[in-house]
């Protein structure tokens, strides 16, 4: 029994412009979240330091350095992680889009590619089925279309064919009928 080979794309950036654009949106949102978190922590610690009766200046001086180290560490860990997750996430969308473009380009060139399937876990499976179904009439070869046509699909003739008249029977010779 032959094992079915599954096709795995090795290149994770199949549509770099689309994938990087979406990924940079993820990274930007993460950076904005980290900056907002930094501002909130700084505001909370400043309020706490102002309420202390003694050593509020000492606390303010110590917390600024600590918060900046935490912010820098967060940026170094979470932004590359967000970038990686963004690329891997968009891969499940960009891969099918890339495949659609290849398939439709082949149909436009006049090739007759067979139906295509997407990999397990890819998104846009319904769109792939719709593309296969919509392009099917364009991809049918001439031999298949002739073999698939019914005789009833042929155009009717405009000339009326009249049935040939049956020949009249000839009288028998040699025996004459007369009055008996």
Protein Blocks (a to p, Z undefined) as FASTA:
>chain_A
ZZddddddfblblblmlmmmmmmmmmmmmmmmmmmmmmmmmmmmmmmmmmpmghklmmmm
mmmmmmmmmmmmmmmmmmmmmmmmmmmmmmmmmmmmmmmmmmmmmmmnopacddddddeh
iahklmmmmmmmmmmmmmpcfklmmmmpcfklpccdfbdcdddddddddddehiacddZZ
